[in-house]
Amino acid sequence: AFLSYAIGFNDEPASIAGGWVTISKIAYLIQGDRDTLAISHAAASNAVRISRLVTVDELTDVCTFDQAILESASQQPYSHVVSFLEHLVKHCCDQIHSDQAVESILNFVLLLLLRHDMCEDVQVNRGTLFLIGIVCGHLSGSITNLIGQTSQDYDVHRIYQALIQQN
């Protein structure tokens, strides 16, 4: 819940000054000096497994749709979630100008997802974690650490494919 609040899922993201920056700093503090490759190696297969469980309804439930997002979304499947992701990508890019900061957030999401089977809070908030992870995976070029190869046929992959087709 803190992540969605800090980034501005429930408010206009532009009004949350530095939300992505705040999350990247927290992520870096938690991650410490651990090597990015070590984190992705340890967590990627687990995240990919969980990504197959996430449904479009689960992602839609955590998206907040203001009028601008609703107007920009077409009637295509997943269009509201894709429009929300585009909105998040824009605000992340406006606030973070470091690949390392974006990668820290992705690693933080991967570390949290390692606790998925043991922690109810992670299970309840996995839609939020995947939206944040998709944004950071997309921007860092490490999306396969979160969702695997993008040719798979399940909701998270379809949404990501729609996102990259629109950009």
C-alpha positions in Angstrom: 0.0 0.0 0.0 2.9 2.4 0.8 4.3 2.0 -2.8 1.0 2.9 -4.4 0.5 5.8 -2.1 4.1 7.2 -2.6 3.8 6.9 -6.4 0.3 8.3 -6.5 -1.9 5.5 -7.5 -4.8 7.1 -5.6 -4.0 10.7 -6.5 -2.8 12.6 -9.6 0.8 11.2 -9.8 2.2 14.6 -10.8 1.0 15.9 -7.4 3.1 13.4 -5.5 6.4 15.3 -5.8 9.2 12.8 -6.1 7.2 9.6 -5.3 9.3 7.5 -7.7 12.5 9.1 -6.3 11.4 8.2 -2.8 10.7 4.6 -3.7 14.1 4.3 -5.5 15.9 5.6 -2.4 14.0 3.2 -0.1 14.7 0.3 -2.6 18.4 1.1 -2.7 18.5 1.2 1.1 16.8 -2.2 1.4 18.8 -3.7 -1.5 22.1 -2.4 -0.1 25.2 -3.5 -1.9 23.7 -6.6 -3.3 24.6 -7.2 -6.9 21.7 -6.6 -9.3 22.5 -9.8 -11.2 22.4 -11.8 -8.0 19.0 -10.4 -7.1 17.6 -11.0 -10.6 19.1 -14.5 -10.7 17.5 -15.4 -7.3 14.2 -13.8 -7.9 13.4 -13.9 -11.6 12.0 -17.5 -11.9 9.7 -16.8 -8.9 8.4 -13.5 -10.3 7.8 -15.2 -13.7 5.8 -17.9 -12.0 3.7 -15.4 -10.1 3.2 -13.3 -13.2 1.2 -16.1 -14.7 -1.3 -15.9 -11.8 -1.9 -12.2 -12.2 -5.2 -11.3 -14.0 -6.2 -8.2 -15.9 -9.0 -7.8 -13.3 -6.4 -7.8 -10.5 -4.4 -5.1 -12.3 -7.5 -3.1 -13.1 -8.6 -3.1 -9.5 -5.4 -1.2 -8.4 -5.4 1.3 -11.3 -7.0 4.6 -10.6 -8.5 6.1 -13.7 -8.9 9.8 -13.9 -10.8 11.3 -16.8 -7.6 11.8 -18.9 -6.7 8.2 -18.7 -10.3 7.1 -19.5 -10.4 9.4 -22.5 -7.0 8.2 -23.8 -7.9 4.5 -23.5 -9.5 2.9 -26.5 -11.9 0.0 -26.4 -9.2 -2.5 -27.0 -8.7 -5.3 -24.4 -6.5 -4.1 -21.5 -6.6 -0.5 -22.8 -7.4 1.1 -19.5 -4.5 -0.8 -17.8 -2.2 0.1 -20.6 -3.2 3.8 -20.4 -2.5 3.7 -16.7 0.9 2.1 -17.3 1.7 4.8 -19.9 0.8 7.4 -17.3 3.1 5.8 -14.7 5.9 5.5 -17.2 5.7 9.2 -18.0 5.7 10.2 -14.4 8.6 7.8 -13.6 10.6 9.3 -16.5 9.8 12.8 -15.3 11.1 12.0 -11.8 13.9 9.5 -12.3 16.8 10.1 -14.7 19.1 7.2 -13.5 18.9 3.7 -14.9 20.4 2.5 -11.5 17.4 4.1 -9.6 14.9 2.4 -11.9 16.7 -0.9 -11.6 16.7 -0.5 -7.8 12.9 -0.3 -7.8 12.6 -3.4 -10.0 15.0 -5.3 -7.7 12.9 -4.2 -4.7 9.7 -5.5 -6.4 11.6 -8.8 -7.2 12.7 -9.1 -3.6 9.2 -8.5 -2.3 7.8 -11.1 -4.7 10.2 -13.6 -3.2 8.0 -13.4 -0.1 4.8 -14.0 -2.1 4.1 -17.5 -0.9 4.8 -16.6 2.8 3.4 -13.1 3.1 -0.3 -12.2 2.8 0.5 -8.5 2.3 2.6 -9.3 -0.8 -0.2 -11.5 -2.1 -2.8 -8.8 -1.6 -0.6 -6.1 -3.2 0.8 -8.2 -6.1 -1.2 -6.2 -8.7 0.5 -3.0 -7.5 3.9 -4.7 -7.4 3.4 -5.9 -11.0 2.3 -2.5 -12.3 5.4 -0.9 -10.7 7.6 -3.8 -11.9 6.3 -3.5 -15.5 7.1 0.2 -15.5 10.6 -0.3 -14.1 11.3 -3.5 -16.1 10.2 -1.7 -19.3 12.4 1.4 -18.6 15.4 -0.6 -17.5 15.2 -3.2 -20.3 14.9 -6.0 -17.7 11.3 -6.9 -18.1 12.1 -10.5 -18.6 13.3 -10.7 -15.0 9.7 -10.0 -14.0 7.5 -11.6 -16.6 9.8 -13.9 -18.6 9.9 -14.0 -22.4 7.3 -11.7 -23.9 5.8 -14.3 -26.3 3.8 -16.0 -23.5 0.0 -16.0 -23.7 -1.3 -14.8 -20.3 -2.7 -11.5 -19.1 0.5 -9.8 -17.9 2.2 -10.6 -21.2 -0.7 -9.4 -23.3 -0.8 -6.1 -21.3 2.9 -5.6 -21.7 2.7 -6.4 -25.5 0.0 -3.8 -25.8 2.1 -1.3 -23.9 5.1 -1.7 -26.1 3.0 -1.6 -29.3 1.6 1.8 -28.3 5.1 3.3 -27.6 
